[in-house]
Amino acid sequence: MTDGARSKGGGERRGWRAATQEALYGPDGFYRRPEGPAGHFRTSVHASPLFAHAIARLLCRVDEALGRPRTLDFVDLGAGHGELVGGVLAALPADVAARARGYAVELAGRPDGLDERITWLSEPPREITGLLFANEWLDNVPVDVAEVDPAGVPRLVLVAADGTEALGEPVSGAEADWLARWWPLPAEEGLRAEIGLPRDLAWAAAVDRVARGLAVAVDYAHTADARPPFGTLTGFREGRETAPAPDGSCDITAHVALDACAAACTSADTARTPSGTARTAPDHARTPPGTACALPAARLLTQRAALHTLELTGARPPLALASKDPSAYVRALASTGEAAELTASGGLGDFGWLLQPVGIADPLP
Ligand SMILES: C[S@@+](CC[C@H](N)C(=O)[O-])C[C@H]1O[C@@H](n2cnc3c(N)ncnc32)[C@H](O)[C@@H]1O
């Protein structure tokens, strides 16, 4: 422990990862509250039903690539109140819907009145054949934060429940290796980075549950060519961005180093075991070099590009429709606005999509 281990107010300081874990998912954690994520911020899922329709089309492509299996899984990881699963099941054509199984994977409890067809789980099913989809999940997997001290050394940032910080020990071990590989910090006092190793491991463990199909993570993201110099850790409360304080009163989130997650399933450290058994982050034994069954390379693209491929373009309806069928024209215009929000530059359209096929060809070429 360093001098910074206790704050002035007497509260214990811990690394951001442990503090966030308790603040979000502890017994009184932010995500245990009844209002759910939609009570505090708007994701693509809440922005428009068009998003669920596009994901349903993606599930149909996965179904085709799998050769129309007897049962087809749709697994929403970090499902909030299960809104996306309900929307996807409702948007499927009848022949696919008859074979589809919908799973909401969530640490919070099942909301009252949820569609009975949706299975509510606290971790993904063991052998998924279909689509595993994680919208804004990885940014809520807690991470530690490093900051460069006056001597140019990256140290762990410690935080008290009120959000006040102090520097702790130098970053070492696997976390130092991760920084060196994915987010090297120049020796300039005050530069910061979020150490994404727990997210890489969590993603690899999730992908390991897919026997055949596609895993997709969608999130605020950055890649090695453009890391933010001071990191992105922030809070959200009742729709507004706020200073992050790990006291359970707000969401705590940081953008995702999605390129590191993409590499996690094809690196010897985090790849699936030869038996295909699930490996849970982060305390698993390492796969001995040479025994990992590497998956095909993952692919990164923007939400804008992904949704365009899934036939969500935001094109305006033809003007002729206005005189032929005015109410259809008004409905089509509203859809255009929603599609524009889902694909907007500087907004949801810039989100990163990480596609990891497992045993099938990439269904979004
Ligand atoms: C930002 S919300 C996104 C909710 C929803 N996917 C959406 O896009 O509206 C993140 C959700 O992930 C859940 N979550 C975080 N870690 C999880 C885990 N390991 N297993 C299941 N759910 C998790 C949280 O409880 C929270 O509901």
The ligand as a MOL file (V3000), in Angstrom:
LIG
                    3D

  0  0  0     0  0            999 V3000
M  V30 BEGIN CTAB
M  V30 COUNTS 27 29 0 0 0
M  V30 BEGIN ATOM
M  V30 1 C -24.5470 -0.4160 -21.0420 0
M  V30 2 S -25.6250 -1.6760 -20.5730 0 CHG=1
M  V30 3 C -26.1570 -2.2290 -22.1870 0
M  V30 4 C -27.5210 -2.8440 -22.1790 0
M  V30 5 C -28.0330 -3.2840 -23.5600 0
M  V30 6 N -27.1430 -4.2320 -24.1820 0
M  V30 7 C -28.2570 -2.1090 -24.4910 0
M  V30 8 O -27.5120 -1.9880 -25.4570 0
M  V30 9 O -29.1640 -1.3150 -24.2380 0 CHG=-1
M  V30 10 C -24.5150 -2.9910 -20.0750 0
M  V30 11 C -25.2210 -4.1660 -19.4370 0
M  V30 12 O -24.2900 -5.2480 -19.3080 0
M  V30 13 C -24.5870 -5.9370 -18.1160 0
M  V30 14 N -23.4030 -6.7540 -17.7620 0
M  V30 15 C -22.1810 -6.3220 -17.4290 0
M  V30 16 N -21.3390 -7.3520 -17.2000 0
M  V30 17 C -22.0550 -8.4770 -17.4200 0
M  V30 18 C -21.7600 -9.8670 -17.3670 0
M  V30 19 N -20.5340 -10.3180 -17.0510 0
M  V30 20 N -22.7360 -10.7390 -17.6490 0
M  V30 21 C -23.9760 -10.3050 -17.9830 0
M  V30 22 N -24.3160 -8.9850 -18.0420 0
M  V30 23 C -23.3810 -8.0940 -17.7760 0
M  V30 24 C -24.9300 -4.8350 -17.1480 0
M  V30 25 O -25.6290 -5.3050 -16.0020 0
M  V30 26 C -25.7440 -3.8970 -18.0340 0
M  V30 27 O -27.1200 -4.2050 -17.9970 0
M  V30 END ATOM
M  V30 BEGIN BOND
M  V30 1 1 1 2
M  V30 2 1 2 3
M  V30 3 1 2 10
M  V30 4 1 3 4
M  V30 5 1 4 5
M  V30 6 1 5 6
M  V30 7 1 5 7
M  V30 8 2 7 8
M  V30 9 1 7 9
M  V30 10 1 10 11
M  V30 11 1 11 12
M  V30 12 1 11 26
M  V30 13 1 12 13
M  V30 14 1 13 14
M  V30 15 1 13 24
M  V30 16 1 14 15
M  V30 17 1 14 23
M  V30 18 2 15 16
M  V30 19 1 16 17
M  V30 20 1 17 18
M  V30 21 2 17 23
M  V30 22 1 18 19
M  V30 23 2 18 20
M  V30 24 1 20 21
M  V30 25 2 21 22
M  V30 26 1 22 23
M  V30 27 1 24 25
M  V30 28 1 24 26
M  V30 29 1 26 27
M  V30 END BOND
M  V30 END CTAB
M  END
